[in-house]
Amino acid sequence: MTVFIRLIFCLLLAFPAAALAAPPEVGQTMPALTLPVPQDQAGQEMLGVQGKTSFTLADLPGELVFIEVIGVYCPQCVKQSPGFKSLFNRLSKGKTKGRVAMLALAAGGNDAEIRQLASTGQYLFPIVSDPDYAAHKVLGEPLTPFTIICRPGGEVLYTHLGIVEDVDGLYQQIKALLDKG
């Protein structure tokens, strides 16, 4: 037993505490993220970050921030995208218009990969690159797709690992969160 305890202790010393961080959960505060602005002008305008080189969640317009952590080559993310395109279109109309800043964070995605992904039309909302996985690491290195909804101040209101099967239900949850204020 003593050998086992020593082994565990050595492993804990070998890995920094940040490596043990888990993805954000409901009720927690988002870790501080500084993200590069999207390459395309339309994405910059959607997020209200024109003229900047980077931004934080607090810089974003609206009452909620919707982040989908994706992998550029993730097959599950491809399956997810039609539902989130529909969600984006719904959130861009009526009483929800301008109230939710929606973006994809491409973990490991470089500028060329982001351009290619954007050209497919798979995402209607801005895609932000994270070529060195810096933001992904800060978020606890979640598998993809991983969806987070938070307030610009960082309060985590919703998380989901994997494909969101009930996009209409998610839309209703977002509307309810907006109604709460």
LONU-693223 format. One record per atom (N, C-alpha, C): x, y, z. Coordinates in pm, 1 decimal, decimal comma, m for minus. Last residue first. Example, Ala and Ser with C-alpha at 12.3 -4.5 7.8 and 13.67 -1.06 7.14 Angstrom:
2
- 1285,0:m225,0:708,0 .
- 1367,0:m106,0:714,0 .
- 1290,0:3,0:787,0 .
- 1319,0:m569,0:780,0 .
- 1230,0:m450,0:780,0 .
- 1320,0:m330,0:780,0 .
//
This chain:
181
- m3294,4:3707,0:m1728,4 .
- m3207,2:3825,2:m1724,7 .
- m3083,2:3806,8:m1656,6 .
- m3495,1:3530,8:m1774,2 .
- m3451,7:3549,3:m1635,1 .
- m3366,3:3674,0:m1619,2 .
- m3503,9:3534,8:m2051,6 .
- m3618,3:3591,3:m1977,8 .
- m3583,3:3616,9:m1831,1 .
- m3269,5:3399,7:m2111,8 .
- m3281,2:3541,3:m2148,9 .
- m3395,5:3607,5:m2071,7 .
- m3340,0:3145,7:m2022,0 .
- m3226,0:3215,3:m1958,9 .
- m3231,1:3364,8:m1989,2 .
- m3547,6:3091,8:m2202,4 .
- m3576,8:3099,8:m2059,7 .
- m3464,4:3173,1:m1985,4 .
- m3401,0:3081,1:m2442,6 .
- m3506,5:3181,9:m2424,6 .
- m3539,5:3199,7:m2276,5 .
- m3244,5:2856,7:m2383,9 .
- m3179,8:2987,1:m2404,7 .
- m3282,3:3099,0:m2386,4 .
- m3442,0:2659,4:m2372,1 .
- m3361,4:2689,0:m2253,1 .
- m3295,7:2826,3:m2264,8 .
- m3529,6:2664,8:m2637,7 .
- m3623,1:2701,8:m2531,4 .
- m3548,7:2735,8:m2402,1 .
- m3295,7:2570,4:m2760,7 .
- m3346,3:2704,1:m2793,6 .
- m3442,3:2752,7:m2683,7 .
- m3293,3:2313,4:m2654,0 .
- m3186,2:2406,0:m2618,9 .
- m3228,7:2549,7:m2647,5 .
- m3520,0:2209,8:m2781,7 .
- m3517,3:2220,0:m2635,5 .
- m3409,6:2316,0:m2587,9 .
- m3423,6:2216,7:m3041,8 .
- m3540,5:2297,5:m3006,5 .
- m3547,8:2315,7:m2855,2 .
- m3218,5:2030,8:m3027,0 .
- m3183,4:2171,0:m3049,7 .
- m3300,7:2261,9:m3016,3 .
- m3150,8:1758,3:m2897,4 .
- m3274,7:1836,7:m2892,0 .
- m3241,9:1986,0:m2903,9 .
- m2886,9:1667,7:m2916,3 .
- m2990,5:1604,4:m2997,6 .
- m3116,8:1690,0:m3006,6 .
- m2580,2:1782,6:m2932,9 .
- m2707,0:1822,5:m2870,4 .
- m2817,0:1769,6:m2961,5 .
- m2305,8:1568,2:m2910,4 .
- m2406,6:1628,3:m2997,0 .
- m2531,0:1661,7:m2916,1 .
- m2077,4:1645,6:m2638,8 .
- m2133,8:1564,5:m2745,6 .
- m2237,5:1641,2:m2824,8 .
- m2155,4:1794,0:m2335,7 .
- m2052,6:1722,3:m2410,4 .
- m2120,7:1634,4:m2513,5 .
- m2266,6:2103,9:m2228,9 .
- m2306,8:1975,0:m2285,9 .
- m2191,0:1917,9:m2365,4 .
- m2379,8:2349,1:m1997,3 .
- m2271,3:2279,8:m2066,4 .
- m2326,0:2148,6:m2119,8 .
- m2491,4:2663,0:m1878,8 .
- m2523,8:2539,2:m1949,9 .
- m2395,1:2481,4:m2006,8 .
- m2394,4:2877,2:m1737,7 .
- m2536,4:2846,2:m1724,8 .
- m2574,5:2712,5:m1786,4 .
- m2133,5:3030,5:m1571,8 .
- m2168,4:2919,7:m1659,9 .
- m2312,3:2877,0:m1631,5 .
- m2043,2:3362,4:m1567,1 .
- m2126,4:3263,4:m1498,8 .
- m2170,7:3155,8:m1598,2 .
- m1901,9:3563,3:m1712,4 .
- m1840,3:3434,6:m1686,0 .
- m1926,2:3329,1:m1618,8 .
- m1999,6:3798,1:m1812,5 .
- m1919,9:3806,9:m1690,2 .
- m1859,3:3674,1:m1647,7 .
- m2161,8:3708,0:m2017,4 .
- m2034,3:3773,3:m2051,7 .
- m1941,8:3789,7:m1930,7 .
- m2275,8:3380,4:m1915,6 .
- m2295,1:3525,5:m1919,5 .
- m2160,6:3587,8:m1960,1 .
- m2277,8:3088,6:m2126,8 .
- m2244,0:3163,0:m2006,0 .
- m2284,9:3308,6:m2021,2 .
- m2277,9:2769,6:m2248,4 .
- m2351,4:2896,0:m2250,1 .
- m2321,8:2963,2:m2117,3 .
- m2095,6:2540,3:m2436,6 .
- m2100,7:2619,4:m2313,6 .
- m2188,4:2741,1:m2340,0 .
- m2035,2:2220,2:m2567,8 .
- m2111,5:2343,7:m2574,4 .
- m2118,3:2409,6:m2437,7 .
- m1815,5:2035,8:m2750,5 .
- m1849,5:2072,8:m2612,5 .
- m1913,8:2210,1:m2617,1 .
- m1771,6:1763,2:m2977,7 .
- m1808,8:1901,1:m2947,8 .
- m1845,4:1918,1:m2800,3 .
- m1463,9:1708,6:m2799,7 .
- m1548,3:1788,8:m2887,8 .
- m1656,8:1702,4:m2950,2 .
- m1347,2:1716,3:m2458,5 .
- m1364,8:1649,7:m2586,6 .
- m1458,0:1735,7:m2670,6 .
- m1176,4:1990,1:m2295,7 .
- m1292,8:1904,2:m2318,0 .
- m1286,1:1833,4:m2452,8 .
- m955,6:2116,6:m2142,9 .
- m937,7:2024,3:m2254,4 .
- m1057,8:1931,9:m2277,7 .
- m1001,9:2324,1:m1970,4 .
- m996,0:2189,5:m1914,6 .
- m989,3:2080,7:m2020,6 .
- m982,2:2575,1:m2076,3 .
- m1117,2:2521,2:m2055,9 .
- m1117,7:2377,8:m2002,9 .
- m714,5:2598,9:m2115,9 .
- m773,9:2678,7:m2008,0 .
- m914,0:2626,5:m1974,4 .
- m694,5:2436,6:m2344,3 .
- m632,1:2393,9:m2217,9 .
- m692,6:2468,5:m2099,7 .
- m829,3:2599,3:m2526,7 .
- m878,8:2463,9:m2500,3 .
- m822,3:2411,8:m2367,8 .
- m659,1:2817,3:m2542,2 .
- m791,5:2833,8:m2481,2 .
- m850,3:2698,4:m2444,0 .
- m434,8:2676,1:m2662,0 .
- m422,3:2755,7:m2539,3 .
- m557,9:2771,6:m2468,7 .
- m391,0:2529,3:m2890,6 .
- m478,9:2471,5:m2787,7 .
- m475,6:2551,2:m2656,9 .
- m269,4:2664,2:m3089,9 .
- m181,3:2602,2:m2989,9 .
- m259,1:2538,5:m2874,8 .
- m485,2:2766,3:m3242,4 .
- m387,0:2674,5:m3301,4 .
- m297,4:2602,3:m3201,1 .
- m764,9:2848,9:m3242,1 .
- m691,3:2818,6:m3119,3 .
- m579,8:2720,2:m3156,9 .
- m991,3:3077,8:m3402,8 .
- m881,4:2980,6:m3404,5 .
- m816,9:2967,2:m3266,4 .
- m1338,2:3092,9:m3422,7 .
- m1217,9:3151,1:m3363,7 .
- m1110,4:3043,0:m3358,8 .
- m1599,7:3163,5:m3633,0 .
- m1509,2:3057,2:m3588,0 .
- m1380,4:3124,7:m3542,8 .
- m1933,0:3299,0:m3614,5 .
- m1787,2:3313,0:m3622,6 .
- m1711,8:3191,9:m3567,5 .
- m2200,8:3111,8:m3776,7 .
- m2149,1:3200,3:m3672,8 .
- m1996,9:3199,4:m3677,7 .
- m2246,9:2921,5:m3956,7 .
- m2293,4:3055,8:m3991,3 .
- m2240,6:3158,2:m3892,3 .
- m2066,5:2648,4:m4069,0 .
- m2091,5:2736,5:m3954,9 .
- m2134,1:2873,1:m4005,0 .
- m2054,9:2533,7:m4319,5 .
- m2096,0:2449,9:m4207,1 .
- m2132,7:2533,5:m4084,5 .
- m1947,8:2653,8:m4532,7 .
- m2081,8:2697,2:m4493,8 .
- m2137,6:2617,3:m4377,4 .
- m1692,4:2609,0:m4614,6 .
- m1788,1:2499,9:m4634,3 .
- m1931,6:2542,9:m4604,5 .
- m1537,7:2820,6:m4536,0 .
- m1580,4:2816,7:m4676,4 .
- m1681,7:2706,0:m4704,1 .
- m1470,3:2757,7:m4274,1 .
- m1568,4:2863,7:m4298,2 .
- m1622,0:2858,0:m4441,0 .
- m1272,8:2565,6:m4325,1 .
- m1395,9:2527,9:m4255,7 .
- m1505,2:2630,9:m4280,5 .
- m1077,3:2728,2:m4448,2 .
- m1135,3:2613,8:m4519,1 .
- m1268,8:2574,4:m4456,7 .
- m1020,8:2906,0:m4237,2 .
- m1069,9:2955,8:m4367,1 .
- m1139,4:2844,1:m4444,9 .
- m924,1:2721,0:m4049,5 .
- m1045,1:2798,7:m4019,4 .
- m1104,6:2853,0:m4148,9 .
- m692,7:2632,1:m4173,8 .
- m800,0:2536,3:m4147,2 .
- m931,8:2607,7:m4118,5 .
- m545,9:2870,7:m4172,7 .
- m580,5:2806,9:m4300,5 .
- m696,1:2708,0:m4281,5 .
- m517,3:2918,9:m3891,6 .
- m589,1:3012,6:m3978,8 .
- m632,8:2949,7:m4110,3 .
- m575,6:2607,9:m3708,8 .
- m494,7:2723,0:m3750,7 .
- m574,4:2807,6:m3850,5 .
- m719,1:2447,2:m3432,3 .
- m739,6:2496,2:m3568,4 .
- m653,3:2617,2:m3600,0 .
- m710,7:2369,3:m3171,3 .
- m605,4:2321,4:m3259,1 .
- m614,1:2373,2:m3401,6 .
- m1046,3:2420,9:m3147,5 .
- m930,9:2373,7:m3071,6 .
- m828,8:2311,8:m3167,2 .
- m1225,7:2669,6:m3238,8 .
- m1163,5:2556,8:m3308,4 .
- m1034,5:2516,5:m3237,5 .
- m1513,3:2773,3:m3115,2 .
- m1372,3:2777,8:m3079,5 .
- m1307,9:2652,6:m3137,2 .
- m1776,5:2956,8:m3248,6 .
- m1711,9:2825,8:m3241,4 .
- m1565,4:2849,6:m3207,6 .
- m2030,1:3167,1:m3100,1 .
- m1903,9:3144,0:m3168,6 .
- m1859,8:2999,9:m3153,9 .
- m2270,3:3416,4:m3040,1 .
- m2247,2:3275,0:m3068,5 .
- m2116,8:3259,3:m3145,8 .
- m2430,4:3612,2:m2816,8 .
- m2309,3:3610,0:m2899,5 .
- m2271,1:3463,4:m2916,6 .
- m2758,0:3704,7:m2795,4 .
- m2667,8:3591,5:m2774,1 .
- m2550,4:3603,0:m2870,8 .
- m2906,3:3922,1:m2870,9 .
- m2895,2:3895,6:m2727,5 .
- m2799,4:3781,6:m2692,2 .
- m2960,8:3965,8:m3136,2 .
- m2861,1:4050,7:m3071,7 .
- m2838,8:4023,0:m2924,6 .
- m3284,5:3833,8:m3110,3 .
- m3183,8:3894,1:m3198,3 .
- m3091,0:3987,2:m3119,3 .
- m3494,4:3742,7:m2963,7 .
- m3361,0:3695,4:m2924,6 .
- m3249,0:3759,7:m3006,4 .
- m3727,7:3838,3:m3075,6 .
- m3689,2:3888,6:m2943,2 .
- m3550,6:3844,0:m2897,4 .
- m3632,1:3804,6:m3420,4 .
- m3729,9:3832,0:m3315,5 .
- m3670,6:3884,2:m3186,5 .
- m3327,4:3623,9:m3490,9 .
- m3455,9:3686,1:m3526,6 .
- m3536,2:3718,4:m3400,7 .
- m3113,3:3469,6:m3430,1 .
- m3085,7:3593,5:m3503,6 .
- m3213,1:3667,9:m3543,8 .
- m3192,9:3230,9:m3329,7 .
- m3148,7:3330,8:m3232,8 .
- m3124,3:3467,0:m3298,3 .
- m3243,9:3093,0:m3568,0 .
- m3354,4:3124,4:m3476,9 .
- m3316,5:3235,1:m3379,1 .
- m2982,8:3068,7:m3671,3 .
- m3086,3:3141,1:m3746,4 .
- m3202,6:3180,9:m3657,2 .
- m2866,5:2910,6:m3468,5 .
- m2814,6:3043,7:m3497,2 .
- m2919,5:3128,0:m3571,1 .
- m3018,8:2675,1:m3502,3 .
- m3025,2:2750,2:m3376,8 .
- m2977,0:2893,3:m3397,4 .
- m2930,6:2597,9:m3757,6 .
- m3071,9:2627,4:m3734,3 .
- m3089,0:2711,3:m3607,5 .
- m2666,3:2550,0:m3694,8 .
- m2698,6:2649,9:m3797,3 .
- m2843,7:2694,1:m3779,3 .
- m2699,2:2344,4:m3514,2 .
- m2655,8:2473,9:m3461,9 .
- m2669,9:2584,3:m3565,1 .
- m2780,7:2139,3:m3687,2 .
- m2868,3:2181,0:m3577,2 .
- m2829,9:2317,5:m3523,1 .
- m2554,8:2116,4:m3854,7 .
- m2685,3:2157,8:m3908,5 .
- m2782,5:2206,0:m3799,6 .
- m2336,5:2039,4:m3665,1 .
- m2345,1:2171,3:m3728,5 .
- m2481,7:2205,5:m3788,9 .
- m2315,6:1778,3:m3570,8 .
- m2380,0:1879,9:m3486,9 .
- m2415,2:2006,0:m3565,1 .
- m2162,5:1648,4:m3760,4 .
- m2301,4:1604,0:m3738,3 .
- m2381,7:1708,8:m3661,2 .
- m1923,2:1785,5:m3718,3 .
- m1989,4:1795,8:m3848,0 .
- m2136,2:1755,5:m3835,2 .
- m1864,2:1694,6:m3464,0 .
- m1889,9:1837,8:m3483,4 .
- m1961,4:1862,0:m3615,8 .
- m1809,4:1429,9:m3515,5 .
- m1927,0:1461,5:m3433,3 .
- m1964,8:1609,2:m3447,4 .
- m1569,1:1447,2:m3658,7 .
- m1691,2:1402,6:m3727,1 .
- m1818,2:1432,4:m3647,2 .
- m1333,6:1699,6:m3656,4 .
- m1418,9:1620,8:m3566,7 .
- m1548,0:1577,7:m3638,0 .
- m1145,7:1868,5:m3759,5 .
- m1166,9:1740,2:m3827,2 .
- m1256,9:1645,9:m3746,8 .
- m1152,7:2083,8:m3586,1 .
- m1166,8:2109,7:m3729,2 .
- m1199,6:1980,8:m3804,2 .
- m1350,1:2056,1:m3302,2 .
- m1227,1:2013,5:m3366,6 .
- m1248,7:2030,8:m3516,5 .
- m1499,5:2306,4:m3086,9 .
- m1499,9:2208,8:m3195,8 .
- m1358,3:2166,0:m3230,4 .
- m1709,0:2439,4:m2859,1 .
- m1569,8:2398,0:m2875,3 .
- m1571,3:2284,0:m2976,6 .
- m1923,3:2692,1:m2885,7 .
- m1914,4:2551,2:m2922,2 .
- m1766,7:2521,4:m2945,0 .
- m2069,4:2921,4:m2675,7 .
- m1941,5:2874,9:m2730,7 .
- m1954,1:2727,0:m2762,6 .
- m2254,7:3198,7:m2629,3 .
- m2269,4:3058,7:m2668,4 .
- m2139,0:3017,5:m2735,0 .
- m2334,3:3429,5:m2390,3 .
- m2228,8:3388,6:m2483,0 .
- m2244,2:3238,5:m2503,7 .
- m2592,8:3671,8:m2333,2 .
- m2537,8:3537,2:m2321,7 .
- m2427,1:3517,8:m2424,3 .
- m2650,4:3932,9:m2389,2 .
- m2669,5:3887,9:m2251,6 .
- m2610,2:3750,4:m2225,7 .
- m2447,1:4146,4:m2602,1 .
- m2554,0:4053,5:m2567,1 .
- m2551,4:4012,6:m2421,9 .
- m2107,6:4150,7:m2720,3 .
- m2239,3:4210,3:m2699,8 .
- m2339,1:4103,3:m2656,9 .
- m1794,5:4091,9:m2550,7 .
- m1898,1:4052,7:m2645,7 .
- m2032,1:4118,0:m2614,7 .
- m1609,3:4137,4:m2357,6 .
- m1613,0:4230,3:m2471,1 .
- m1730,6:4205,3:m2563,9 .
- m1618,0:3923,0:m2186,3 .
- m1680,4:4048,1:m2140,8 .
- m1690,1:4151,7:m2252,3 .
- m1460,1:3739,0:m2316,6 .
- m1605,2:3719,2:m2315,9 .
- m1677,2:3847,1:m2275,7 .
- m1213,4:3927,1:m2500,6 .
- m1254,3:3841,9:m2389,3 .
- m1405,6:3826,2:m2396,1 .
- m998,4:3938,6:m2792,0 .
- m1114,0:3979,5:m2712,4 .
- m1134,2:3882,3:m2597,2 .
- m761,0:4078,4:m3026,9 .
- m809,3:3973,3:m2937,3 .
- m927,7:4028,5:m2858,1 .
- m740,2:4287,4:m3194,7 .
- m666,4:4166,8:m3232,2 .
- m708,1:4048,5:m3146,0 .
- m994,2:4509,5:m3323,8 .
- m917,2:4449,0:m3214,8 .
- m837,0:4331,4:m3269,2 .
- m1152,8:4592,7:m3531,8 .
- m1042,9:4679,5:m3491,0 .
- m960,1:4625,7:m3376,1 .
- m1451,1:4440,8:m3411,2 .
- m1376,3:4501,2:m3520,7 .
- m1267,3:4592,4:m3464,6 .
- m1615,2:4298,3:m3244,2 .
- m1473,7:4307,7:m3207,8 .
- m1388,1:4365,3:m3321,2 .
- m1880,8:4204,2:m3257,0 .
- m1852,8:4340,9:m3213,4 .
- m1707,9:4363,1:m3174,6 .
- m1950,1:3964,5:m3361,2 .
- m1903,3:3963,9:m3222,6 .
- m1872,0:4103,5:m3170,1 .
- m2020,5:4041,5:m3616,9 .
- m2117,5:3966,4:m3535,3 .
- m2080,3:3969,7:m3388,0 .
- m1777,2:4157,2:m3702,5 .
- m1895,8:4241,5:m3681,1 .
- m1998,4:4171,5:m3593,4 .
- m1616,8:3930,1:m3723,7 .
- m1577,5:4038,8:m3633,6 .
- m1697,5:4127,0:m3600,4 .
- m1756,6:3790,9:m3922,0 .
- m1743,3:3733,9:m3788,0 .
- m1705,5:3839,0:m3685,1 .
- m1716,9:3967,3:m4137,4 .
- m1853,0:3939,1:m4090,7 .
- m1850,2:3882,0:m3949,0 .
- m1437,7:3956,5:m4172,8 .
- m1501,3:4081,4:m4129,1 .
- m1641,4:4056,7:m4073,0 .
- m1253,5:3673,1:m4055,8 .
- m1344,7:3737,0:m4150,2 .
- m1415,2:3858,3:m4089,3 .
- m1105,2:3582,6:m3837,3 .
- m1036,2:3636,3:m3954,5 .
- m1129,1:3717,0:m4043,0 .
- m1203,0:3672,4:m3501,7 .
- m1218,5:3592,5:m3623,6 .
- m1149,5:3661,4:m3741,1 .
- m948,7:3754,4:m3260,4 .
- m1069,9:3789,3:m3335,0 .
- m1080,8:3697,5:m3456,4 .
- m839,0:3520,5:m3011,1 .
- m811,5:3604,1:m3127,8 .
- m941,9:3637,3:m3200,2 .
- m919,7:3551,6:m2659,7 .
- m931,1:3483,0:m2787,7 .
- m893,5:3575,7:m2902,7 .
- m869,5:3481,8:m2339,0 .
- m838,5:3586,9:m2435,5 .
- m827,8:3516,5:m2569,6 .
- m1048,1:3389,2:m2055,0 .
- m1010,5:3354,8:m2192,0 .
- m979,6:3481,5:m2269,2 .
- m1063,3:3273,9:m1730,9 .
- m1032,1:3390,4:m1814,7 .
- m982,4:3343,3:m1950,7 .
- m1320,0:3025,4:m1684,2 .
- m1183,2:3073,9:m1667,9 .
- m1160,1:3192,4:m1761,9 .
- m1650,8:3089,7:m1568,3 .
- m1560,7:3056,5:m1678,3 .
- m1419,8:3103,3:m1644,9 .
- m1764,5:2968,0:m1260,9 .
- m1726,9:3085,6:m1340,3 .
- m1628,7:3040,3:m1447,1 .
- m2037,0:2733,7:m1210,6 .
- m1899,7:2780,7:m1196,4 .
- m1881,2:2909,5:m1275,7 .
- m2290,4:2671,0:m1289,4 .
- m2273,1:2731,1:m1157,7 .
- m2131,7:2781,4:m1132,8 .
- m2195,8:2396,1:m1485,6 .
- m2300,8:2491,3:m1450,7 .
- m2279,5:2539,6:m1307,0 .
- m1840,3:2376,0:m1542,3 .
- m1970,4:2316,7:m1511,9 .
- m2067,6:2427,5:m1475,3 .
- m1554,5:2352,6:m1760,2 .
- m1646,9:2427,3:m1674,2 .
- m1779,6:2354,0:m1656,9 .
- m1339,2:2059,9:m1746,9 .
- m1418,0:2160,3:m1819,8 .
- m1516,2:2230,6:m1725,7 .
- m1083,0:2047,0:m1491,0 .
- m1193,4:1987,4:m1565,8 .
- m1265,7:2097,0:m1642,7 .
- m733,5:2023,3:m1435,6 .
- m855,2:2103,5:m1443,0 .
- m958,4:2032,5:m1529,3 .
- m494,1:1902,8:m1438,0 .
- m602,4:1828,9:m1374,3 .
- m734,3:1904,7:m1378,9 .
- m323,9:2084,8:m1537,4 .
- m352,1:1969,0:m1621,5 .
- m466,7:1886,8:m1565,0 .
- m296,5:2258,6:m1326,5 .
- m376,3:2301,7:m1440,8 .
- m412,3:2183,7:m1530,1 .
- m115,3:2132,5:m1157,5 .
- m257,5:2134,1:m1120,6 .
- m345,5:2173,3:m1238,0 .
- 125,8:1937,1:m1341,1 .
- 78,9:2059,8:m1277,8 .
- m71,5:2054,0:m1252,5 .
- 261,5:1624,4:m1261,4 .
- 165,8:1697,0:m1345,5 .
- 120,7:1822,9:m1273,1 .
- 432,0:1527,8:m1067,3 .
- 480,0:1533,7:m1205,6 .
- 388,3:1615,5:m1296,1 .
- 289,1:1517,5:m834,1 .
- 396,7:1615,0:m844,0 .
- 442,4:1633,2:m988,8 .
- 121,9:1303,2:m895,1 .
- 64,2:1435,5:m869,3 .
- 169,4:1544,7:m878,1 .
- 310,5:1097,3:m912,3 .
- 233,4:1136,5:m1030,4 .
- 172,4:1275,6:m1012,8 .
- 394,6:1084,4:m645,9 .
- 490,0:1121,0:m752,1 .
- 418,0:1165,0:m878,6 .
- 155,5:999,7:m524,1 .
- 216,6:1126,3:m485,8 .
- 313,7:1173,5:m593,3 .
- 128,2:745,7:m643,7 .
- 26,2:849,5:m664,8 .
- 85,0:986,9:m633,6 .
- 357,1:621,8:m534,7 .
- 339,5:633,8:m679,2 .
- 239,0:744,1:m712,7 .
- 300,4:626,7:m262,1 .
- 416,6:699,2:m312,3 .
- 404,7:722,1:m463,4 .
- 78,0:456,4:m262,4 .
- 62,1:595,8:m219,0 .
- 178,5:680,1:m269,6 .
- 205,5:216,3:m344,1 .
- 96,6:274,3:m422,4 .
- 77,5:422,7:m388,4 .
- 378,5:170,0:m132,6 .
- 433,9:191,1:m265,8 .
- 328,8:259,1:m354,9 .
- 196,3:122,7:73,3 .
- 283,6:238,2:81,1 .
- 344,4:270,6:m55,8 .
- 82,8:m120,1:0,0 .
- 0,0:0,0:0,0 .
- 86,5:125,6:0,0 .
//
